Amino acid sequence: MNLMNRPLTWIAAGALAVVSLPAMALQPFKADYQASYMGMQANGTMTLTSEGANKWRYSLNVKNQLADLSQSTVFDESNGRLRPLSSNDRSVLLVKKRNVDATYNWSSNQASWTGDVKPDRRGPVALKTGDMDALLINLAIARDLAA
């Protein structure tokens, strides 16, 4: 059978090759950019900073005259995996404000949320190896693709 007729085989082989590559080491950075949504412009900044002792802070801030949005995750790297320790999501849209803090306790394998969160969404929720928050997933994908 001709392997060129089996695209899933090639896709699977490529995926395995990418997954097996070692992840690149984290490097601090700052990126400034402009975003556009429904005709509105906003300025954004994304940063990765070292907080020492294998801790990092990954932050995203987007702001214009109508909105101020920020997300920040403190994480460590454990056995090549990015592991969230805490995060904060804050938004101010005209007169509506929202602030949510998350804590990821790897000793007890539980995550919980405080702030503007419905009581039934506060947790605790069981953590498993490989769990990440939404912002950290973006960094992990970029790091893994660059490897």
N, C-alpha and C positions, 0 to 999 in steps of 0.2 A: 504494500500500500504506500502511496506517495505521501510523505509527511507534509508537503505543501497543501494538501487537501484537508489537513486537520488543524485548522486555526486555533482550536482550543488547546491543543498540545503546545503550540508555540506560545500562546498567551500564558499558559500555566508555567512553562519553562522560564519565560521572561520574569514572571512574578516571583518564582522561586529564586532566580538569580538576584533580583533586587532585594528580596527579603534577607538573603544570605550575606549581603554586603555589610561590612561593619558600619555603624552609624558614625557620622562625622562629629568631631568634637565641637562643643558649643563655643561660639565666639560672640562677645558683646557687639551690639549694633544699634544704630538709630536710623530709621527711615522716615522721611517726611513725604507726604503725598497729598493729592487732592482727590476727593471723591465727589461723585455726582449721583443724585437720586431724584427722579421725577423733576428734573430741571433745577434742582437746588444744589449749590456747591457747598462743600465743607472741606476743611483742612484736617489732615490726620497725621498722627505720629505713632510709629510702632517702635518699641525699644526692647532690647534684651540686655539686662545688667546683672553682673555678678553681685551676690550679697555675701560672698565668702562661704567657707566651709561647705562647698558643693551645693550651695543654694543659689537660685537664680530668680529674677523677676522678669516676667514677660508682660508687657503692657501695650494697650491699644487705646488711643484717645482720638476722638473725632468731634469737631466743634464747628458750628456756624452761628449765625445770629438767632436761630430758632432752637437749636439743640446742643447739648453738651453730653457726649456719651463716653464712658470709659470702662475698660475691662482690664483687670490685672490679676495675674496668677503667680504665686510664689511656689517654686517646685524644686525638687532635687533630682539627681540622676542616680538611679539604682540599677546596677547590672545592665547598663545601656538603655534603660527605660526611663522616660520622663514621668515623674510621679508628683502630682499636685499635693501641696501642703495646705494652701489657703488660697482663696480668690475673692475678688470684689467686683461686682457689676453695678455701675451707677449710671443713671440716665436722668437728664433734666430736659423735658420737652415743653417749652413755653411755661405753663404753670404746673405741669405734672412731674413729680419727682419719684424716683424708684431707686432703692439701694438694697443690695443683697450681698451678704457675706457668706462664704462657704468655708468649712473646716474639714480637712481630710486627715483623719487620725489613723495612721498606718499601724500603730501599736494595737489598737482595738479593732482595726479594719472596719471603720465606720465613717461615713460622711454625714454632715448636718449643715443646715442653712439657717441664717437669722436675717432679720430685717423685713423688708416688704415681700414676705412669702406667706402664702396661705398656710394655716396650721397643719393641714394634712400633707404638705409638701416640705416640711422642715426636716424630716428624717427622725432618727438616724436611718441610713441606708447602708447595706453591707458593701464594703469595698473589696474588689478582687484585683489581683496582679494585672497590670495593664490598664486599669481604669484611669481616665483623664477627663478634664473638663473641656468644654468646647474650644476655648482659646488655645489650650495646650495641644489639642489635636492638630491645629493648623501648624504650629511650630514643629511638631513631630513629623508631619507629612513633608514639610519643606526640608527638614534635616535629612530624612530618609531618602528623598528624591535626589538630594545633592550628594549623597554618599556614593 
